[in-house]
Amino acid sequence: MLRGRHGIYDMRVTNQRGEVVAMFRGKSAQIPGTVVPEAPEAA
């Protein structure tokens, strides 16, 4: 069983000239259960 799964991510978006056009910092955590239901199997 996995426990304590957390992360912090920094992202930077640049244009073709290498200039920063956007920045984002996100935090993640593992939560119990299903967030997105699995697709039914094809017959």
Secondary structure, 3 states (H helix, E strand, C coil): CCCCCEEEEEEEEECCCCCEEEEEEEEEECCCCCCCCCCCCCC
